[in-house]
Amino acid sequence: MKNQTILIVEDDSVSAAQMVRILSKFGYAVLPPISTGEHAIAAIRSNPSKLPDLVLMDIQLEGEMDGIHAAEQIREITNVPIVFMSGHSHHSIIERAKMVGPYGYLLKPVSSKELIATVETVLHKHRIDLAVQNEKRSLETNIDTLKQQIEHYGKGIVLANRLLQEEIEDRKLRERILETALQLSRYAEQHSIDDLIQKAIDEIELLTESELGFFLFVSENEPSASNPVLSSSTKKHSCKLPFQHILPATTKGGILSEPMLKARPMIYNQFALVNLNLPEGHAELKRLLTVPVITDGTINAIVALANKKNSYKQLDITTVSTLAHLACDLVQKKQMEEALVETEKTFRLILDGISDPILLLDANGGIQRMNQAAYRYFGIEQDTEIRGIRCYEVRKCSEPCEGCHLPFDFIENFQGHYERRSLHHQDRIERIYIDHVQDDQGRLLASIVRITDITEIRKTERHLLQSEKLASLGILVAGVAHEINNPNTFILFNIPILHRYFDALLSIVDESVKDPTDLQILNKPYESFRNDCLKTLDNIENGSRRINQIVSNLREYVRERDKGKVKAIQIKPFIEQILSLCIGRIRKSVRTFEVNIAEDLPPFVTDSLALEQILINLLINAAQASDKEDSWVKLSVFMLRTAQPKLVIQVQDNGCGMDVETQKKIFQPFFTTKEIGEGTGIGLAIVDKLVMELKGQIEVESVKGQGSVFRLIFNVDPKTLEPSALEPKVG
């Protein structure tokens, strides 16, 4: 019922605000919440002419007076219904509460569905109680009046007894109406709308002592598209008309036309004298009562009863109208509940459809609900009780996880996002988004937390940055390479000529000097000077050739690679062919070289030239990292049989290894840990670039002094797999 007033006595402002929002949404007028029993009593006493229709009383309150004591004193002032609320269900508390005679008991936290259902039931029950009390008082008054009349007037005793008997019968009928109303309210909680209407028309037919009953919903004063509900006895014994023959009864001249047009109940106690049309095959009508159910000026339904043995009276109209209105109210309530359930289901589907973990927190940071991804993230079952606890408590921690102190220290003021290392994989990065839900006054009601793995985004950003660097480097190399190559070519071209000049000059000196040991040039013995000259020329030539190699590597790194033909290759023969090219260099550096290639590998569609360059680089690097007498390199190739099959190529060594800082830099161009002259730092940068072009992943694991593992991972088209290849192996 609209505009009913509710007073909430609750010292938890968040719970009070939530209840105010829910009740207001359903059309109730909610007074400002009160946090103490003393203030609640004062509010009741201060305005006795405007008492609330219902008091929601928390048992545990601020101040010296608890909710039970406050309710006792309110009971002395007024009989307003009281519903107790508590977060505890101790037997002693419940027994104390029972002594006050509350209308209900709610165990916190209270869901919106439970709150609205309890409020509506209590208000309805209170209205019935008041009606019963009024009827009782009226009956007692009438009985007293009749007694006085009987005492003062001996005459008319027989008439008075008859009137009293009629009044008593009427009262009994009214009590039956109230009892039936309560039964329907309880029945509605456990049954469908169709069953509820069937129960309502059967009870109405029984109370009016009718033989036929009919309940039809209408929309915009037109018959509903749904079938009308006939009473059980009508369906069983009388009416066999299909739905399309019943609808004309509501049109002009039909038996339901007058109540529809006049919007008021109609009684026909001599139906044969009424000029109303009955559809062919309709049961014979002797008496007819039709009652429209009107709410806010709109006809929502129409109820028809027929063939009562005695005449229909005003009390029958009251009976039908009361129960029909109640049935319509209960139907509307159930429709709202079903809509709420459907909304909740849709919300849950949307929430669970999000792949990122989502948490809904209350104003204190306690969890209210999570989606399926969050349950998987925390590794707990969905039936685990998580309401009210904080997310780090789900992980059995006593304080926020590393990197998460900020939002908990400033829960009301922190909004936005921050980043941290993944709680499950330290090599992955998570971004935590926090958004707040506030009321009209800006008070925090809830917070929405989303956890997103941004590792791949970061990798993409790094690759994008690298591509931008390459673009800039390409422009630089294009200009610098030309300027370097011209003079360097001049040097390389003239070094052989200098060699011939030196050979000619030194041969002349050799012939001229009879005793070379006596000759010194630039304070050096002649023989040492002669060797230094030749060695210097060789060094100049080696340096010039190294300049050429560096420029060539630069060009190779920055230029757009001519991609090879993408085709299906057989992995094992392909690997064996690559090893034939570099096995000699590998065996010179390590004592043991081991190759393990799985036998059931499917054809792999790729750019074979790029893959060949990647593997040769990794194998040579692994061999060059050897620093032990029992050094080894292992090459492994196998399949990961997951929903998305993956090919894994792994190069492992027991060489010098790398520390964490070195691992962060190995794919940067020109970064090298080798001695000057032994490496340019381009190899792994090219490998990283090629792997990205092949849409693969490269993973690195390394421990300084123990060795390294480079792991290439490529997705494999499931269509290329034999059926047996996807079946997990046993043993």
TORDREN-506314 format. One record per residue: residue in one letter; z, y, x of N, C-alpha, C in turn. Coordinates in steps of 0.2 Angstrom, whole numbers, plus 5000, padded with zeros to 4 digits. Layout:
aZYXZYXZYX;...
END
This chain:
m500049945004500050005000500050065004;k499650115003499550175007500150225006;n500350265011500850315011501550285011;q501650225012502350195013502650215019;t503250235019503550265025503950215029;i503850215036504250165040504650195045;l505250185046505650205052505750155057;i505550175063505650125069506250145073;v506750105074507350115078507250065084;e506950095090506850055096506950095102;d507250075107507450115113506850105118;d506350055117505850045122505250095119;s505150145123504650195120503950165120;v503750115124503050085125502950045119;s503550005117503449955111503449995105;a503850055105503850095099503150125098;a502850155103502250185102501650135100;q501750075103501250025101501350005093;m501950005091502049985084501750045079;v501950105082501750165078500950165077;r500650145083499850145083499650095078;i499950035078499649975074499749995067;l500450015065500550035058500150095055;s500050145059499650205057498950175056;k498750135060498050105059497950075052;f498450045050498450005043498650055038;g498750115039498850165033499550185032;y500050165036500750175034500950245037;a501350275034501650335037502250315041;v502250335048502750315052503150375054;l503850375053504250425055504350425063;p504450475066504550475074505150425075;p504950385080505450325082506050355085;i506650315083507350335085507550285090;s507950305095508150255100508850235100;t509250265096509950245095510150235088;g510650185087510950175080511250235077;e511650275081511950335079511450385076;h510950395079510350445077510050415071;a509950345070509650315064510050335058;i510750325059511150335053511150405051;a511150445056511150525055510550545051;a509950515053509350525050509350505043;i509650445041509650425034510150465030;r510650485033511150525029510850605028;s510550625033510350695032509750705027;n509450655025508850665020508850615015;p509350605011509450555006508850555001;s508550605000508050614995507350584997;k507350575004506650555007506850495012;l507050445009507250385013506650345015;p506550315020506050275022505950215017;d505350185017505250125013505450055017;l505550065023505650005027505950025034;v506449995037506750015044506649955048;l506249965054506149915059506649925064;m507249885065507849895069507849845075;d507849875081507949835087508649815087;i508849755089509549735089509949775096;q509549765101509849795107509549865108;l510049915107509849985107510250025113;e510050085114510450125118511050155115;g511550175119512150195115512650145114;e513250155111513750115110513650065104;m513250085099513150045093512450005094;d512549945092511949905092511549905086;g510949875085510649875079510949845073;i511349795074511649755068512149805065;h512549835070513149875067512849935064;a512249965066511950025063511649995056;a511349935056511149915049511649905044;e512249885046512849875042512949945039;q513049995043513150065040512650095036;i511950075037511450105033511450065027;r511650005027511749965020512249995016;e512750035018513250065014512950125011;i512450155014512150215012511550205007;t511150155008510550135004510350065005;n509950045000509749975000509049965003;v508850015007508150005011508149945015;p507549905014507449845018507449855025;i507849805029507849815036507549745039;v507149755044506949695048507149705055;f507549655058507749655064507249635069;m507249665075506849645081507249635087;s507049585091507449565097506949525102;g507149535108506749495113507149435114;h507749425111508149365112508249325105;s508349265106508449225100509049185100;h509649215103510249175104510549165097;h510849105096511149085089511649135087;s512049165091512549205089512349275087;i511749295090511449355088511149345081;i510849295080510549285073511049275068;e511549245069512149235064512449305062;r512549345067512749415066512249455061;a511649445063511149485060511049455052;k511149395051511149365044511649395040;m512249415043512749445039512549505035;v512049545038511849605036511349595030;g511049535030510549525024509949555026;p509649545032508949585033508449545029;y507849585029507249555025506849515030;g506949515036506549475041506849485048;y506549445052506749445059506049435064;l505949485068505349485073505649475080;l505249425083505449405090504949445095;k505149495099504749525103504549485109;p503949495112503449555110503049535103;v502949585099502649575093501949585093;s501549535090500849545090500649585084;s500049625084499849665078499849625072;k499549565072499449525066500149505063;e500649485068501249465065501649525062;l501549585066501949645063501649665056;i501049675055500749695049500849645044;a500849575045500949525040501749535038;t502149545043502849545041503049605037;v502749665039502849725035502649725028;e502049695027501749695020502149645016;t502349585019502749535015503449565013;v503749605018504349635016504349685011;l503849725012503749785007503649755000;h503149705000503049674994503649634991;k504049604995504649564992505149614990;h505149674993505649724991505449754985;r504749764984504549794977504749744972;i504649674973504849624968505549624967;d505949634972506649634971506949694967;l506549754968506749814964506549804957;a505949774956505749764949506249714946;v506449654949506849614946507549644945;q507749684949508449724948508349774942;n507849804942507749854936507649814930;e507349754930507249714924507949694922;k508349664927508949644926509449694923;r509449754926509849814923509549824916;s508949824915508649844908508849794903;l508849724905509049674901509849674899;e510249694905510949694903511049754899;t510649814900510749874895510649854888;n510049824887509849804881510349754877;i510549704882511049654879511649694877;d511949744881512549784879512349824873;t511749854872511649894866511649844860;l511349784861511349744855512049714853;k512449704858513149684857513449734853;q513349804855513749854852513449864844;q512849854844512549854837512749804832;i512849744835513149684832513849694830;e514249724834514949734833515049794828;h514549844828514649894823514349884816;y513849844817513449834811513349764810;g513649734805513649664803513049644800;k512749694797512049684794511549684800;g511049644799510449644804510549594810;i511149554809511249514815510649464816;v510449434811509849394812509249424815;l509149484813508549524816508649534823;a509249554824509449574831509349514836;n509649454833509549394837508849374839;r508349384833507649374834507349414840;l507549484839507249534844507549514851;l508149494851508449474858508149414861;q507949364856507649304859506949324861;e506549374858505949394860505949424867;e506449474867506549504874506749464879;i507149414878507249364883506649324885;e506249304880505649264882505149314886;d505149374884504749424888504949424895;r505649434896505949434903505849374907;k505849314903505749254907505049254909;l504549274905503849274907503749324913;r504049384913504049434918504249404925;e504849364924505149334930504649274933;r504349244928503849194930503249224934;i503049284931502549324934502749344942;l503349364942503549384949503549324954;e503849264951503849204955503149184957;t502649184952501949164953501649214959;a501849274959501649324964501849304971;l502449284971502749264977502449194980;q502349154975501949084977501249104979;l500949144976500249164978500249194985;s500749234987500849274993500949214999;r501349164997501449115002500849065003;y500549054997499949014997499349045001;a499349105001498749145004498849135012;e499449125015499549115022499249055025;q499149005020498948935023498248915020;h497948955016497348935013496848985013;s496148955012495649005012495549055006;i495149095007495049145001494849114995;d494349064995494149024989494648994986;d495048954990495648914987496148964984;l496249024987496749074984496549094978;i495849114977495649134970495649084965;q495549024967495548964963496248954960;k496748964965497448954963497649014958;a497449074960497549134956497349124948;i496749104947496449094941496849044937;d496948984940497348934937498048954935;e498348994939499049014937499049064932;i498549114932498449164926498249124920;e497849074920497749034914498349004911;l498748974916499348944914499848994910;l499949044914500449094911500249124904;t499549134903499349164897499249114892;e499349044893499248994889498548984886;s498049004891497349004889497048934890;e496448924887496048864888495548874893;l495248934894494748944899494949004903;g494649004909494849054914494249074919;f494149134921493549154924493749214929;f493549214935493649264940493049284944;l492849344943492149364946492249434950;f492149424956492149484961491549524959;v491549594959491049634959490949684965;s490349714966490249764971489949824969;e490249884970489949944967489749934959;n490249904956490249894949489649854947;e489449804951488949754950489149694952;p488949634948489249574950489149554957;s489549514960489549494967488949444968;a488749434974488249384975488549314976;s489149314977489549244977489649214970;n489749154970489849114963490449144960;p490549144954491149164951491649104951;v492249114951492749064951493049044944;l492848984942493148954935493748924936;s494148924932494848884932494648814932;s495148774935495048704935494848664929;s495248684924495148654917494448674914;t494248744915493548764913493048724916;k493048714923492548674926492548604924;k493148574922493248504921493048484914;h493148534909493048514902492548554898;s492448614900492148664896491448684898;c491448734903490848764905490448734911;k489848724909489348684914488748734915;l488848804914488348844915488248864923;p487648864925487448884932487648954933;f487648984939487849054940487349104938;q486749084938486249134935486249144928;h486549104924486649114917487349144915;i487749154920488349184919488349264920;l487849284925487849354926487549394920;p487149374916486949414910487549434906;a488149404907488749414903489049484904;t488849514910489049574913488549634910;t487949614908487549664906487649684899;k487249734897487349764890487349714885;g487849714880487849664875488149594877;g488349584883488649524886489349534885;i489749474885490449474884490849504889;l490549524894490949564899490749634900;s490249654896489949724896490449774895;e490849774889491349824888491849844893;p492249794896492649804901492349834907;m491749814908491349844914491249914913;l490949934907490750004905491350044904;k491850024900492450064899492950064904;a492950014909493450014914494150004912;r494249964906494849954904494949884901;p495549854900495549784897495349784890;m495049724888494849724881495149654878;i495349664871495649604868495249584862;y494949524861494649504855494949444852;n495449454847495849404845495449364839;q494849394837494449364832493749374834;f493549334839492949334843492349334838;a492449294833491849274829491549344825;l492049394825491849454821491549504826;v491549484833491249534838490549524839;n490149574839489449574841489349564848;l489549514851489349504858489049434859;n488549434864488149384865488449334870;l488349264868488549214873487949174876;p487949164882487349124885487349054881;e486749024881486648964877486948914881;g487348864878487748814881488448834883;h488648904882489348924883489848894879;a490448884881490948854877491148894871;e491348874866491548914860492148954861;l492049014859492649064861492949084854;k493649074854493949094848494349164849;r494649174855494949234857494749244864;l494749314866494449324872494949384875;l495149384881495449434885495049454891;t494849514892494449534898494849584902;v494949584908495349634912495049654918;p494749714919494449734925495049754930;v494849734937495349754942495049814946;i495449864945495149934947495649964952;t495349984958495650014964495350074965;d495650134965495350194967494750214963;g494750194957494250214952493650164953;t493750114957493150064957493349994955;i492949964951493049894949492849844954;n493349814956493349764962493149694959;a493449674953493349614950493549614943;i493349564939493449554932493749484931;v494249484927494549424925494449414917;a494249354915494249334908494649274906;l495049274901495349224898495149214891;a495149144889494949134882495349074879;n495349084872495649024868496349014868;k496749064869497449054868497649044861;k498148994860498248974853498549034849;n498949074852499149134848498749194850;s498849254847498449314849498649334856;y498149364859498349404866498749464864;k499149484869499549544868499549584874;q499949644874499949684880500249654886;l500749604884501049574890500549524893;d500049504890499549454893499149504898;i499049564895498649614900499049624906;t499649634905500049654911500149594916;t500149534913500149474917499549464921;v498949464918498349464921498249514926;s498349574924498249634929498649634935;t499349614934499749604940499549554945;l499349494942499149444947498449444949;a498049474946497349484948497349544953;h497749594952497749644958498049614964;l498549574963498849544969498349504973;a498049464969497549414972496949454976;c496749514973496249554976496549584983;d497249604982497549634988497549574994;l497749514992497849464996497149444999;v496649444995495949434998495749485003;q495949545001495749605006496149595013;k496749575012497149565018496949505022;k496749455019496449395023495749415026;q495349455022494749475025494849515031;m495349565031495549605037495749555043;e496249505041496449465046495849425049;e495449405045494849365048494449405052;a494349475050493949515054494349535060;l494949535060495349545066495249485071;v495349425068495249365072494549365075;e494049385071493349385074493249435079;t493549495078493549545083493849525090;e494449485089494849465095494349405098;k494049365094493649315097493049345101;t492749395098492149435101492449465108;f493049505107493349535113493449485119;r493649425117493849375122493149345125;l492649335121492049315123491749365128;i491749435126491549485131491949485137;l492549475137493049475142492849415147;d492849365144492749305148492049295151;g491549335148490849335150490849375156;i491349415158491249455164491549415170;s491049405175491249365181491749385185;d491949455185492449475189493149465186;p493649455190494349455187494549515183;i494749515177494949575173495649565171;l496149615172496849615170496949675166;l497349665160497549715156498349725157;l498549775160499249785161499549835156;d500149825155500549875151500749935155;a501049985153501250045156501650035162;n502049985162502449965168502149925173;g501549905172501149865177501249785175;g501549775170501549695168500949675165;i500749615166500149585163500149575156;q499649595152499649585145499149525143;r498549525147498049475146497649475152;m497249415153496749415158496149375156;n495549385159495049345157495049275161;q494549235160494449165163494449175170;a494049225172493849235180494549255183;a494949285180495649305183496049245184;y496049195178496449135179496249095185;r495549095185495249055191495449085198;y495449155198495549195204496249175206;f496749175202497449165203497649085204;g497149045202497248975202497748945198;i497748975191498248945186497848925180;e498248885176497948865170497948915165;q497548915159497548975155498148975150;d498448915150499048915145499748935149;t499648955155500248985159500449045156;e501149055155501449115152501349175158;i501049225156500949275161501149345158;r501249345152501449415149502049445152;g501949505154502549545156502649545163;i502349495167502549485174501949525178;r502049545184501549575188501149525192;c500549555194500049505196500249475203;y500649505207500949475213501449425211;e501749425206502249375204501849315201;v501249325199500849265197500749215204;r500749255209500649215216501249195219;k501849205215502449185218502749235223;c502549295223502749345228503249395225;s503649415229504149465227503949535227;e503449555231503149625231502449625231;p502149685230501349685230501049655236;c500449625235500049595240499849645246;e499649625251499549675257498949715254;g498949785255498449825253498549855246;c499049825242499049845235499749885233;h500049915238500649945236500550015232;l499950045234499850115231499850115224;p499450075220499450075213500050065210;f500550015213501150005210501650055211;d501550095217502050145218501850215214;f501250215212501050275208500650255202;i500850205198500450175192500250225187;e500550275186500350325181499850375183;n499850385190499450435193498850405196;f498850345198498350315202497750295198;q497150315199496550295195495950305199;g495550255199495050245204494950175207;h494750175213494750115216494950115224;y495150055226495250055233495049985236;e495049975242494749905245495249875249;r495249805249495649765253495349705255;r495649665260495449605262495549555256;s495149505255495249455250495849415251;l496249405246496849365246496649295248;h496049265247495949195248495449185254;h495049235256494649225261494649295265;q494949295271495049355275494449385277;d493849345277493249375280492849405274;r493149415268492849445262493149505260;i492849555257493149615255493149625248;e493649645245493749655238493849735236;r493549755231493649825228494049815222;i494549855221495049845215494949915211;y494649905205494549965201495149965196;i495450025195495950035190495750095185;d495750085179495650135174496250135169;h496450195166497050195162496750205155;v497250185150497150195143497750245141;q497550295138498150345136498150365129;d498650385126498650405119498450485119;d498550505113498250575112498650625116;q499350615118499750655122499650645129;g499250595131499150585138499550535141;r500050505137500450455139500150385141;l500350355146499950295148500150235144;l499650205141499850145137499650085140;a499150085144498950025147498450035153;s498349985158497849995163497449935163;i496749945165496249895166496149885173;v496249825176496049815183495549765183;r495049785188494449735189494449725197;i494349665198494349645205493549625207;t493249655211492549645213492449625220;d492149565222491949555229491349595231;i491449635236490949675238490649655245;t490849595247490649575254489849575254;e489549555249488749555250488449625249;i488849665245488649735245488649765252;r489249755255489349785262488849755267;k488649695266488149665271487449705269;t487349715263486749745261486749815264;e487249855263487349915266487249925273;r487549875277487449865284486749855286;h486349805282485649795283485249855282;l485449895276485049955275485150005280;l485750015283485950065288485550045294;q485549975295485149945301484449965301;s484149955294483449965293483250045295;e483750085293483650155294483650175301;k484150135305484150145312483450125315;l483250065313482650035316482050085314;a482050115308481450165307481550225312;s482150245313482150305318482050275325;l482250215327482150195333481450175334;g481050155329480350145330479950205331;i480150265328479850325330479950345337;l480550335339480750355346480450305351;v480450235350480050195354479350205355;a479050225349478350235350478150285355;g478550345355478450395359478650385366;v479250355367479550345374479150285377;a478950235374478650175377478050205381;h477650245377477050265380477150305387;e477650355386477850395392478150355398;i478450295396478750255401478250205404;n477750185400477250135402476750165407;n476650225406476050255410476350265418;p476950295419477150295426477250225429;n477550185424477750115427477150075428;t476650085425475950045426475750065433;f475850135434475550165441475950125446;i476650115445477050085450476850015451;l476749975446476549905447475949895450;f475449945448474749945451474849955459;n475249995461475250015468475749975473;i476149935469476649895474476249845478;p475749805475475349765480474949795485;i474749865484474449895489474949915495;l475549935492476049955497476249885501;h476249835498476349765502475849755507;r475249775506474749765511474849815517;y474949875515475049925520475649905524;f476249885521476849865525476649805530;d476249765527476149705531475649725537;a475249775536474749795542475249835547;l475649875544476049915549476549875553;l476849825549477349785552477049745558;s476449715556476149675561475949715568;i475749775567475649825573476249835577;v476849845573477449855576477649795580;d477549735576477749675579477449655586;e476749675586476349665592476549715598;s476749775596476949825601477649815604;v478049795600478749785603478849715606;k478949715613478949655617479649625615;d480149665615480849635614481149665607;p481049635601481249675595482049685595;t482449645599483149655599483349715602;d482949755606483149815609482949875604;l482549865599482349915595482749925589;q482949985587483350005582482950065578;i482950055571482650105567483150125562;l483350195561483850215556484550175557;n484650175564485350135566485350065563;k484750035562484749965561484349925566;p484549865567484049825571483449815568;y482949815572482249815570482149755565;e482449695566482349635562482649655555;s483249685555483549695549483149745545;f482949805548482549855545481949825542;r481649785546480949745543481149715537;n481649675536481849635530481949675524;d482349735526482549775521481949815517;c481449825521480849855519480549815514;l480449745516480049695511480549685505;k481149685506481649665500481649725495;t481549785498481549845494480949845490;l480349835493479749825489479849775483;d480149715485480249665480480649695474;n481249725476481649755471481349805466;i480849845469480549895465480049855460;e479749805463479249765458479649735453;n480249705454480649675449480949725444;g481149785446481349835442480849855437;s480249865440479649885436479549835431;r479549775433479349725428479949715422;r480549725424481049735419480949785414;i480749845417480649905412480049885407;n479549845410479049825405479349775400;q479749735402480049685398480549715392;i480949765394481349805390480949835385;v480449875387479949905382479649865377;s479449805380479149755376479649725370;n480249715373480749695368480849745362;l480949805365481049865360480449865355;r479849855357479249855352479349795348;e479549735350479549675346480049685341;y480649725343481249725338481049775332;v480749835334480649885329479949875325;r479449835327478849835324478949785318;e478449805313478449755307478149695309;r478549635308478249575310477749545306;d477249525309476649485305476949415303;k477149415297477449355294476949295294;g477249235296476849175297476749155290;k476349095289476249065283476849035280;v477049045274477549015271477348945268;k477548895270477348825268477948775269;a477848715265478348665266478348625272;i478848625276478948585282479448525281;q479348475285479748425286480248445292;i480948445290481348475295481448435301;k481448375301481648335307481048335312;p480448325310479848335315479848405318;f479948455313479948525315480448545321;i481048515320481648525325481448495331;e481148435331480948395337480448435341;q479948465337479448505341479748565344;i480248595341480548655344480948635350;l481348575350481748555356481248535362;s480648515360480248495366480048565370;l480148625367479948685370480548705374;c481148695372481748725376482248675379;i482048605378482548555380482748565388;g482148585391482248585399482748645401;r482748695398483148755399483848735397;i483948705391484648685389484948635393;r484648585396484948535400485048555407;k484748615409484948645415485648675415;s485848695409486448735408487048695406;v486948645402487448605399487448535401;r488048495401488048425403487748385397;t487948405391487848355385487448395380;f486948375377486648405372486548355366;e486848365360486848315355486448345349;v486048305346485648325340485848275334;n486048305328486148265322485748285317;i485248255314484848275309484948225303;a485148245297485248205292484548175290;e484548105287483948075286483648095279;d484048115274483748125268483548195266;l483348235271483248305270482548315266;p482548355261481948365257481448415261;p480848425259480448475262480748545261;f480648585266480948655266480348705266;v480348745261479748795261480048865264;t479648875270479948935274479348965278;d479449015282479049035287479249005294;s478848955296479048915301479048945308;l478649005309478649035315479249075316;a479549105310480149145311480749095312;l480749035309481248995309481248965317;e480748955319480648925326480948975331;q480849045330481049095335481849095334;i482049095328482849095327483149035330;l482948975330483248915333483248925340;i482648945343482548945350483048995353;n483149055350483649105352484349075352;l484549045347485249015346485348965351;l484948915352485048865357485048885364;i484648935366484648965373485349005374;n485549045369486149075369486749035370;a486748975366487248925366487348895373;a486748875376486748855383486948905388;q486748965387486949015392487649035392;a488049015386488749025386489148975389;s488848925392489248865395489648895401;d490248875401490648895407491148845409;k491048775407491448725409491048665412;e491348625416491048565419490848515413;d491248505408491048465403490648495397;s490248545399489948595393489548545389;w489448565382489048535378488748585372;v488248565370487948605364487748545359;k487948565352487748515347487348555342;l486748515340486348545334486448495328;s486648525323486748485316486348515311;v485948465307485648495301485748445295;f486048475290486248435284486148475278;m486248445272486148475265486848485262;l486948535259487548545254487348535247;r487648475244487348465237487848495232;t487648555231488048595226487548615220;a487748655215487348665210486648705212;q486748745217486148775221486148735228;p485748685229485648655235485548695241;k485848685247485748725252485648685259;l485248705263485048675269485448715275;v485848675279486248705284486048685291;i485948735295485748715302486248745306;q486648705310487248735314487148715322;v487248775325487248765333487948775335;q488248735339488948735341488948725348;d489448755352489548745359490248755361;n490448735367491148735369491148785375;g490748845374490648885380491248945380;c491049005382491549055383491849085377;g491449075371491749105365491749175365;m492049205359492049275358492649295355;d492949355356493549385352493249415346;v493749435342493549465335493149525336;e493249575341492949635341492249625344;t492149575348491449555350491049525345;q491349485340490949455335490649515330;k491049565329490849625325490249655328;k490049645334489549685337488949645339;i488949575339488449535342487749545339;f487749575333487049585330486749655330;q487149695334486949765335486449765341;p485849795340485349795346485649825352;f485449795358485649805365486349795366;f486749765362487449745364487349675367;t487649665373487649605377488349605381;t488549545382489149525386488849495393;k488249495394487949465400487949515406;e487949485412487849535418487249575417;i487249635421486749675421486149645424;g485549645420484949615423484849545420;e485349515416485349445413485149445406;g485249505402485049505395484949575393;t484549585387484449645385484849665378;g485149615375485549625369485049625363;i484449605363484049605358483949545354;g484149485357483949415354484349405348;l484949415347485349405341485149455336;a485049515338484849565333484149545330;i483749515333483049495330483249435326;v483749385328483949335324484149355317;d484649405317484949425311484349455307;k483949495309483349525306482949465302;l482749415306482349365304482649325298;v483349305299483649275294483649305287;m483749375288483749415282483049415279;e482549415283481849415280481749345276;l482049295279481949225276482449215270;k482849265268483349265263483849215264;g484049205270484649165272485249195273;q485749155276486349185278486549155285;i486849195289487049175296487849185296;e488149135298488949135298489149125306;v489649155308489849145315490549135315;e490749085319491449065320491549055327;s492049085330492149085337492849095339;v493049065345493749075348493649085355;k493849135358493749155365494049095369;g493649075374493849025378493748955376;q493548945369493448875366492748865364;g492348915362491648905360491548945354;s490848925351490648965345490248915341;v490148935334489748905330489348955326;f488648945326488248985323487948945317;r487948965311487748925305487248965301;l486648935300486148955296486148925289;i486148965284486148935277485648955273;f485148915270484648935266484648895260;n484448935254484448895248483748855248;v483848795244483348745244483148745236;d482448745235482248735228482348665226;p482748665220482948595218482348555216;k481848585214481248545212480948505218;t481148525225480848485230481348425232;l481848415228482348365230482148305226;e482248245229482248185226482848175221;p482748135216483348125211483948105215;s483848055220484448035224484748075229;a484348135230484648185235485248225232;l485248235226485748275223486348235221;e486348165222486948125220487348125226;p488048135224488548135230488548065233;k488648065240488748005243489447975243;v489547915243490247885243490347865250;g490947875253491147855259491047905265;
END
